[in-house]
Amino acid sequence: MTAPAPGPAPLRIGNASGFYGDRFDAVREMLTGGPLDVLTGDYLAELTMLILGRGRLKDPEKGYATTFLRQLEEGLQLAQERGVKIVANAGGLNPAGLADAVRKLAAKVGVPVAVAHVEGDSLPVPDGFLTANAYLGGAGIAACLRAGADIVVTGRVTDAALVTGPAAARFGWGPDDLDALAGAVVAGHVLECGTQATGGNYAFFGDHDPGLLRRPGFPLAEIHADGSSVITKHAGTGGVVDVGTVTAQLLYETGGARYAGPDVTARLDTVRLTPDGPDRVRVDGVRGEAPPPTLKAGLTRLGGWRNEVVFVLTGLEIEAKSRLVRAQFADALERSGVRPPAEVRWELVRTDRPDADTEERASALLRLTVRDQDADAVGRAVSSAAVELALGSYPGFHVTAPPGKGAPYGVFEAIHVPAGEVEHLAVLPDGRREIIEPPIRTQELAEVDEPPLPEPYPSGPTRRAPLGLVAGARSGDKGGDANVGVWVRDDAAWRWLAHELTVERFKELLAETADLTVVRHVLPNLRALNFTVYGLLGEGVASQARFDPQAKAVGEWLRSRWLPVPVALLEGTAPVPEVTI
């Protein structure tokens, strides 16, 4: 085990929010649960920017995460008593407005605090779009903290910037401290999704006491001056921190070995994870490279209108009932004289079981989703056609909810802009505006050569079994693309997985990806493969074109697929009967 580098005391950074809507009392729990130097909150996601953009249309003074303010009503006093700095990206589209609101709240509750904010991420909004924001790094946050800020709120910064900024401020890192910055980026990526690092959404949750997982505690990182860290949580809180939970989060919504950001490009293929005691995982060895010369920027727009009807099909002849209602619906639309929606999708989900002991287990779901640029095309015509079938369709006709008039959906697009064209500003507690210059050293992003694979696993007897008996997975979204990270827990399984789970095998197991571009990235240090599936999510999460619009469960779908697995790797796993419906 590598010992921590000598030097200043580590910086303890905790997280209290992984998204806008996360556990409300996490701020209080983190402030009272144990020692901290900095508490962060990640409130922004691609969909959140769209939601805030629509809210700002109704009230130009808003555009930020109001939940953060309510959490601070109690949190301000607790943070002041404990000497904890608070850094959050809750400013969204209006960080200056949130900073002013925090000052007013502080005056109201009688807690004097120095408030600063970071801005400059807002870009000119192209015609037809709602928001346009660049992803800034942590240097503006560092400038605010060095100037004495107790609370720093930002607009669109990278999730990891909430950690790199405070770490750079504490240890005096500059833009050339690439390895240290890269280590902080990795720690920040582990923390950013809250309890996903402490046993939440974890593939091997069954290995742990269910009582521990009932309410996982939020994670924290002890960051050292060289950028190495220990991922842990407050003593006595729920959840689990081990190499597996940290690996799962490291793979979440990443791609290849180079993880690019505005401060540094972190080499994920250099990350080393080692146990460091109960609920402690040491992260070290991370190498950094100069960041790319461009910043990622996110654009959101309203993409059109959608509607959905879910028909319940019960009992016998499910397929015939599905064919009947589909034909009747098409006929009703045609007779209405209204142009059919531009996109009509039907999906039959066979949740039914033969000879079922309850009506629900005897039923299947037939999901109709329609989308169009015209609200009228998905509104009354669609809902009327569905409702009017009620007494003249398949036996047992009913739907899960009355059809509505349709709702708007959004689209996220990613572009890249030269870093020098974005004015990154730190607005300090005294009102001074400090311009944050972009890094002088940059490096164009490029894929790394695929590392050598381990020796193949010895040939021998195999048994058909789910992949998930051997491998864990975690998946998520990046715009219209999906990321699926797959890892194993020992070298023997890695020798098998690295050769078995090729792109061809991946497409065979997940037939929905067969006609899409799939790229595999190999990360031997983590015993992991990371797959990027381009276009699986269409126009992205907000368009809701897919049953699982954020690809959250694609990894679990992959783990449920059966393939020949070496018998020796299955020793100690419970057999799973193969069921045919």
C-alpha positions in Angstrom: 0.0 0.0 0.0 1.3 3.4 -0.9 1.7 5.7 2.1 0.3 9.3 1.8 2.8 11.9 0.8 4.1 14.0 3.8 3.0 17.6 3.9 0.1 19.7 5.0 -2.9 18.1 6.6 -5.4 16.7 4.1 -8.3 18.8 2.9 -11.6 17.1 3.9 -14.2 17.8 1.2 -17.7 16.4 1.5 -20.6 16.3 -0.9 -24.3 17.0 0.0 -26.0 16.9 -3.4 -25.7 14.8 -6.5 -28.6 16.5 -8.4 -31.3 19.1 -8.1 -33.8 17.2 -5.9 -31.3 15.1 -3.9 -31.9 14.4 -0.2 -32.8 17.7 1.4 -31.3 17.1 4.8 -27.9 16.0 3.5 -26.4 19.4 4.1 -27.3 19.2 7.8 -26.1 15.6 8.0 -22.7 16.4 6.5 -22.2 19.4 8.6 -23.0 17.7 11.9 -21.7 14.2 11.1 -18.0 14.8 11.4 -15.1 17.1 10.6 -15.1 18.9 7.2 -13.2 21.7 5.7 -15.4 22.2 2.6 -18.9 21.1 1.7 -19.9 20.9 -1.9 -23.2 20.5 -3.7 -23.8 19.5 -7.4 -27.2 20.7 -8.5 -26.8 20.9 -12.3 -27.3 18.4 -15.1 -28.1 18.7 -18.7 -31.8 18.4 -18.0 -31.6 20.8 -15.1 -30.3 23.6 -17.3 -33.3 23.2 -19.5 -35.7 23.3 -16.5 -34.0 26.4 -15.1 -34.2 28.0 -18.6 -37.9 27.5 -18.8 -38.3 28.8 -15.2 -36.3 31.9 -16.1 -38.8 32.7 -18.9 -41.5 33.0 -16.2 -39.3 34.9 -13.7 -36.0 36.5 -15.0 -34.9 36.9 -11.4 -34.6 33.2 -10.9 -32.7 30.6 -12.9 -31.0 29.1 -9.9 -31.6 26.1 -7.6 -34.0 27.4 -4.9 -33.6 24.2 -2.9 -30.1 25.3 -2.0 -31.3 28.4 -0.3 -33.8 26.5 1.8 -31.0 24.1 2.8 -28.9 27.1 3.9 -31.5 28.4 6.3 -30.1 26.0 8.8 -26.8 25.2 7.1 -25.3 28.7 7.4 -25.2 28.7 11.2 -23.9 25.1 11.3 -21.2 25.9 8.7 -20.0 29.0 10.5 -19.8 27.2 13.9 -17.7 24.4 12.3 -15.6 26.6 10.0 -16.8 24.9 6.9 -16.7 26.6 3.5 -19.6 25.9 1.1 -19.1 25.6 -2.7 -22.1 24.8 -4.9 -23.0 25.1 -8.6 -26.6 25.9 -7.6 -26.3 29.3 -9.3 -27.3 27.6 -12.6 -28.2 30.4 -15.0 -28.0 33.2 -12.5 -25.1 32.8 -10.0 -25.1 36.6 -9.2 -28.8 36.4 -8.3 -28.2 33.4 -6.1 -25.2 35.1 -4.4 -27.5 38.1 -3.6 -30.2 35.8 -2.3 -27.6 34.1 0.0 -26.6 37.5 1.4 -30.2 38.4 2.1 -30.7 35.0 3.8 -27.6 35.5 5.9 -28.8 38.9 7.1 -32.2 37.4 7.9 -30.8 34.6 10.0 -28.1 36.8 11.5 -25.1 34.9 10.3 -22.4 37.1 8.7 -20.8 35.3 5.8 -18.6 36.4 2.9 -20.3 35.4 -0.3 -18.6 35.2 -3.8 -19.7 33.8 -7.1 -18.2 32.6 -10.4 -19.7 33.7 -13.7 -18.8 33.9 -17.4 -20.1 30.5 -18.4 -23.1 32.0 -20.1 -22.7 32.2 -23.8 -24.7 34.0 -26.5 -27.8 31.9 -27.1 -28.2 30.9 -30.8 -31.6 31.4 -32.4 -34.0 28.6 -31.5 -32.1 27.7 -28.3 -33.0 28.4 -24.7 -29.7 28.2 -22.9 -26.0 28.1 -23.8 -23.3 27.6 -21.2 -19.6 26.7 -21.2 -18.2 24.3 -18.6 -15.7 26.3 -16.5 -13.0 24.8 -14.3 -12.1 25.3 -10.7 -9.7 28.3 -10.9 -12.5 30.8 -10.3 -13.6 29.0 -7.2 -10.0 28.9 -6.0 -9.8 32.7 -6.5 -12.9 33.3 -4.5 -11.7 31.1 -1.6 -8.3 32.7 -1.5 -10.1 36.1 -1.2 -11.8 34.9 2.0 -15.1 33.7 0.7 -17.2 31.5 3.1 -19.7 30.6 0.4 -19.0 30.3 -3.3 -21.8 29.8 -5.8 -21.2 29.2 -9.5 -23.0 28.7 -12.7 -22.0 25.9 -15.1 -18.7 24.6 -14.0 -17.6 21.0 -14.4 -18.8 18.7 -11.6 -15.2 18.0 -10.6 -14.4 21.8 -10.4 -16.2 21.9 -7.1 -13.3 19.9 -5.7 -10.4 21.1 -7.8 -11.1 24.7 -6.9 -10.9 24.2 -3.1 -8.0 21.9 -3.4 -6.0 24.4 -5.5 -6.8 27.2 -3.0 -5.7 25.1 0.0 -2.4 23.7 -1.5 -1.5 26.6 -3.8 -1.6 24.6 -7.0 -1.2 26.4 -10.3 -2.1 25.4 -13.8 1.1 23.5 -14.2 0.4 21.1 -11.3 -1.2 18.7 -13.6 -0.8 15.5 -11.7 -2.2 17.1 -8.5 -5.1 18.6 -10.4 -5.8 15.3 -12.1 -6.0 13.5 -8.8 -8.5 16.1 -7.5 -10.5 15.7 -10.7 -10.8 11.9 -10.0 -11.8 12.6 -6.4 -14.3 15.2 -7.6 -15.8 12.7 -10.1 -16.2 10.1 -7.3 -17.9 12.6 -5.0 -20.1 14.4 -7.6 -23.0 11.9 -7.6 -23.4 11.7 -3.9 -24.4 8.3 -2.5 -23.5 6.5 -5.8 -20.0 6.3 -4.2 -21.3 4.9 -0.9 -23.3 1.9 -2.1 -26.2 3.6 -3.9 -27.2 2.2 -7.3 -24.4 -0.4 -6.8 -24.4 -3.6 -8.9 -23.2 -5.9 -6.1 -25.6 -4.4 -3.5 -26.6 -8.0 -2.5 -23.1 -8.5 -1.0 -23.8 -6.0 1.8 -26.1 -5.8 4.8 -29.4 -4.4 3.6 -29.6 -2.3 6.7 -26.4 -0.5 5.7 -27.9 0.4 2.3 -31.2 1.6 3.5 -29.9 5.2 3.8 -26.3 5.5 2.5 -24.3 8.4 3.9 -22.8 11.0 1.5 -19.2 10.7 0.6 -16.2 12.8 1.4 -12.6 12.9 0.2 -9.4 13.5 2.2 -7.3 15.2 -0.4 -3.5 15.5 0.1 -1.1 18.1 -1.3 0.1 15.8 -4.1 -3.5 15.3 -5.3 -3.9 11.8 -3.9 -6.9 11.2 -1.8 -8.9 8.8 0.4 -12.6 8.4 -0.3 -14.6 7.8 2.8 -17.7 8.9 4.7 -18.6 10.1 8.1 -18.4 7.4 10.8 -21.7 5.9 11.7 -23.5 6.8 8.5 -25.1 4.2 6.3 -23.7 2.8 3.1 -20.4 1.2 2.1 -17.2 2.6 0.7 -15.0 0.0 -0.9 -13.0 -0.5 -4.1 -16.1 -1.7 -5.9 -18.3 1.3 -5.1 -15.5 3.7 -6.0 -14.7 1.8 -9.3 -18.4 1.9 -10.2 -18.6 5.7 -9.8 -15.3 6.3 -11.6 -16.7 4.5 -14.7 -20.0 6.5 -14.5 -20.5 8.8 -17.5 -16.9 8.7 -18.6 -15.4 7.3 -21.8 -11.8 6.6 -22.6 -8.5 6.8 -20.7 -8.4 10.6 -21.2 -10.9 12.4 -19.1 -10.7 16.0 -20.3 -11.7 19.1 -18.4 -10.9 22.8 -18.4 -8.2 22.5 -15.7 -6.5 19.3 -16.7 -7.0 16.1 -18.7 -6.9 13.2 -16.1 -5.6 9.9 -17.2 -8.1 7.4 -15.9 -5.8 4.5 -17.0 -3.3 5.6 -14.3 -5.8 5.6 -11.3 -4.9 3.1 -8.5 -7.4 2.1 -6.0 -6.4 0.3 -2.8 -8.3 -0.4 0.5 -7.2 1.9 3.3 -9.3 0.5 6.2 -13.0 0.1 6.8 -15.0 2.4 4.4 -11.8 3.9 3.1 -10.3 3.7 -0.4 -7.1 5.3 -1.3 -6.8 6.9 -4.8 -3.4 7.7 -6.1 -1.1 7.4 -9.1 -3.2 9.7 -11.2 -1.3 11.4 -14.0 -2.4 14.6 -15.6 -2.0 16.2 -19.0 -2.6 19.7 -20.3 -6.3 20.4 -20.9 -7.6 20.8 -24.4 -7.7 24.3 -26.0 -11.5 24.3 -26.1 -14.2 24.2 -23.5 -17.3 22.0 -23.7 -20.5 23.9 -23.9 -24.1 22.8 -23.6 -27.0 24.1 -25.6 -30.6 23.4 -24.7 -33.7 24.0 -26.7 -37.3 22.9 -26.8 -37.4 20.0 -29.3 -41.1 19.6 -29.8 -44.1 18.0 -28.1 -44.7 14.5 -26.9 -47.6 12.4 -25.5 -47.9 9.0 -24.1 -50.6 6.4 -23.5 -50.0 3.0 -21.8 -52.6 0.4 -22.5 -52.9 -2.6 -20.1 -53.4 -6.0 -21.8 -54.4 -8.8 -19.5 -54.6 -12.5 -19.7 -54.6 -14.5 -23.0 -53.7 -13.5 -26.5 -51.5 -10.6 -25.6 -49.9 -10.3 -29.0 -53.3 -10.4 -30.8 -54.7 -7.7 -28.4 -51.7 -5.5 -29.2 -52.2 -5.9 -32.9 -55.9 -5.0 -32.6 -55.5 -1.8 -30.6 -52.6 -0.6 -32.8 -54.8 -1.1 -35.9 -57.8 0.6 -34.3 -55.7 3.6 -33.1 -54.2 4.1 -36.6 -57.7 3.9 -38.1 -59.1 6.4 -35.6 -56.4 8.9 -36.4 -57.0 8.5 -40.1 -60.7 9.1 -39.7 -60.2 12.2 -37.6 -58.7 13.9 -40.5 -55.7 15.2 -38.4 -52.2 14.7 -39.6 -50.6 11.8 -37.7 -47.7 12.7 -35.4 -44.2 12.7 -37.0 -43.0 9.9 -34.7 -45.2 7.1 -33.5 -43.6 4.4 -31.3 -45.2 1.3 -29.9 -43.5 -0.9 -27.3 -45.0 -4.1 -25.9 -43.6 -5.0 -22.5 -44.4 -8.5 -21.5 -44.7 -8.2 -17.8 -47.5 -10.9 -17.8 -47.1 -14.4 -16.4 -49.1 -17.5 -17.3 -51.7 -18.7 -14.8 -50.9 -15.6 -12.6 -52.2 -15.4 -9.1 -52.9 -11.6 -9.3 -54.4 -9.5 -12.1 -51.3 -7.3 -12.3 -49.0 -10.3 -12.8 -51.3 -11.4 -15.6 -51.0 -8.1 -17.5 -48.6 -6.7 -20.1 -48.1 -3.0 -20.9 -48.4 -1.6 -24.4 -46.7 1.8 -24.5 -47.6 4.4 -27.2 -45.3 7.4 -27.5 -45.8 10.2 -30.1 -43.7 13.2 -30.8 -44.1 16.1 -33.2 -43.1 19.8 -33.6 -46.8 20.7 -33.5 -48.5 20.5 -30.1 -51.9 19.8 -31.8 -50.5 16.8 -33.6 -49.8 15.0 -30.2 -52.6 16.5 -28.2 -56.4 16.2 -28.5 -56.3 14.0 -31.6 -54.1 11.4 -29.9 -55.9 11.4 -26.6 -59.3 11.3 -28.2 -58.4 8.4 -30.5 -57.2 6.4 -27.4 -60.2 7.2 -25.2 -62.8 6.5 -27.9 -61.5 2.9 -28.1 -62.6 2.2 -24.5 -65.8 0.2 -25.3 -64.9 -1.2 -28.7 -61.4 -2.7 -28.5 -59.8 -5.7 -26.9 -61.4 -7.4 -23.9 -60.3 -5.9 -20.6 -59.4 -2.5 -22.2 -58.0 0.0 -19.8 -55.0 2.4 -19.6 -52.7 3.3 -16.7 -53.7 7.0 -16.7 -56.1 9.2 -18.7 -54.3 10.5 -21.8 -53.3 14.2 -21.5 -52.8 17.0 -24.0 -49.1 16.5 -24.5 -46.1 18.2 -23.1 -43.0 19.9 -24.5 -39.7 18.1 -24.5 -36.2 19.4 -24.6 -33.0 18.6 -26.4 -29.4 19.0 -25.3 -26.5 19.6 -27.7 -22.8 19.7 -26.9 -20.4 21.9 -28.8 -16.8 23.1 -28.1 -15.7 26.7 -28.0 -12.1 28.1 -27.7 -11.3 28.7 -24.1 -9.9 32.1 -24.8 -13.3 33.3 -26.0 -15.0 32.6 -22.7 -14.6 35.2 -20.0 -14.2 33.3 -16.7 -14.8 35.7 -13.8 -14.5 35.4 -10.1 -16.6 38.0 -8.3 -14.9 38.2 -4.9 -16.6 38.9 -1.6 -15.7 42.6 -1.8 -17.2 42.9 -5.3 -13.9 43.0 -7.2 -14.1 41.1 -10.5 -11.1 38.9 -11.2 -10.6 37.6 -14.7 -9.4 34.0 -14.7 -7.0 33.5 -17.6 -7.3 30.2 -19.6 -4.3 27.8 -19.3 -1.4 28.6 -21.5 -0.4 25.0 -21.9 -3.0 23.0 -23.8 -3.0 19.7 -25.6 -5.4 18.5 -28.3 -7.5 15.5 -27.1 -6.7 12.2 -28.7 -7.4 8.6 -27.9 -4.7 6.6 -26.3 -3.4 3.4 -27.8 -5.2 0.4 -26.5 -3.2 -1.2 -23.7 -2.1 -4.8 -23.9 -4.7 -7.2 -22.8 -4.0 -9.8 -20.1 -3.3 -13.4 -21.0 -6.6 -15.1 -22.0 -8.4 -17.1 -19.4 -7.5 -20.8 -19.7 -10.0 -22.9 -21.8 -12.2 -25.2 -19.8 -15.8 -26.1 -19.0 -18.4 -23.2 -19.2 -21.9 -22.8 -18.1 -24.5 -20.4 -19.5 -25.1 -17.8 -16.8 -25.9 -14.1 -16.5 -22.8 -11.8 -17.0 -23.8 -10.1 -13.7 -22.7 -13.1 -11.6 -19.2 -12.2 -12.5 -19.2 -8.5 -13.6 -20.6 -5.3 -12.2 -21.8 -2.4 -14.4 -23.0 1.2 -14.2 -24.4 3.2 -17.0 -25.6 6.7 -17.8 -26.1 9.4 -20.4 -24.1 12.0 -22.2 -26.5 13.9 -24.5 -27.8 11.3 -27.0 -25.1 8.8 -26.2 -24.9 6.2 -23.4 -21.9 5.0 -21.4 -21.7 1.5 -20.0 -18.9 0.7 -17.6 -18.2 -2.9 -16.8 -15.7 -4.2 -14.2 -14.7 -7.3 -12.3 -13.2 -7.8 -8.9 -10.2 -10.1 -9.5 -7.5 -10.8 -12.0 -8.9 -14.2 -13.1 -12.2 -12.6 -14.1 -10.4 -9.8 -15.8 -8.5 -12.2 -18.0 -11.9 -13.6 -19.1 -13.8 -10.3 -19.4 -11.1 -8.5 -21.4 -11.3 -11.1 -24.2 -14.9 -12.1 -24.0 -16.8 -8.8 -23.9 -15.8 -7.4 -27.3 -17.8 -4.8 -29.1 -19.3 -7.6 -31.2 -20.3 -9.5 -28.1 -21.7 -6.3 -26.5 -23.9 -5.8 -29.6 -25.0 -9.4 -29.6 -26.1 -9.2 -26.0 -27.8 -5.8 -26.3 -29.6 -6.1 -29.7 -30.8 -2.5 -29.4 -27.3 -1.4 -30.1 -26.6 -3.6 -33.1 -26.9 -0.9 -35.7 -25.2 1.8 -33.6 -21.6 2.8 -33.2 -20.1 1.3 -30.1 -16.6 2.1 -28.9 -14.8 0.0 -26.3 -12.2 1.5 -23.9 -9.9 -0.7 -21.8 -8.8 0.4 -18.3 -6.6 -2.4 -16.9 -5.9 -0.7 -13.6 -9.6 -0.8 -12.8 -10.1 -4.2 -14.4 -12.7 -2.4 -16.4 -14.1 -1.9 -19.9 -16.0 1.3 -20.8 -18.4 1.3 -23.7 -19.8 4.4 -25.4 -22.9 3.7 -27.4 -23.5 6.6 -29.8 -27.1 7.7 -30.5 -28.8 5.2 -28.2 -30.7 8.0 -26.5 -31.7 9.9 -29.6 -31.8 13.6 -28.9 -30.9 13.1 -25.2 -32.6 12.7 -21.8 -35.1 15.5 -22.0 -36.6 14.2 -25.3 -37.7 11.0 -23.5 -37.7 9.0 -26.7 -36.7 5.8 -24.8 -38.2 3.8 -22.0 -35.0 4.5 -20.0 -34.1 8.0 -21.3 -30.9 8.4 -19.2 -29.6 4.9 -19.8 -29.5 4.3 -16.1 -30.4 0.6 -16.3 -28.5 -0.4 -19.5 -25.7 -1.7 -17.4 -28.1 -3.9 -15.4 -29.7 -5.1 -18.7 -26.3 -6.1 -19.9 -25.6 -7.9 -16.6 -28.8 -9.9 -16.9 -27.9 -11.3 -20.3 -26.7 -14.9 -20.5 -23.5 -16.1 -22.1 -21.0 -19.0 -21.6 -19.0 -18.3 -18.4 -16.1 -20.4 -17.2 -17.4 -22.7 -14.4 -14.5 -21.8 -12.2 -15.5 -18.1 -12.2 -19.0 -19.1 -11.1 -17.8 -20.9 -7.9 -19.6 -19.5 -4.9 -22.3 -17.7 -7.0 -25.9 -18.8 -6.6 -27.3 -20.5 -9.7 -29.9 -18.6 -11.6 -32.6 -20.6 -13.5 -33.0 -19.6 -17.1 -36.7 -18.7 -17.6 -38.5 -18.6 -20.9 -41.8 -16.7 -21.1 
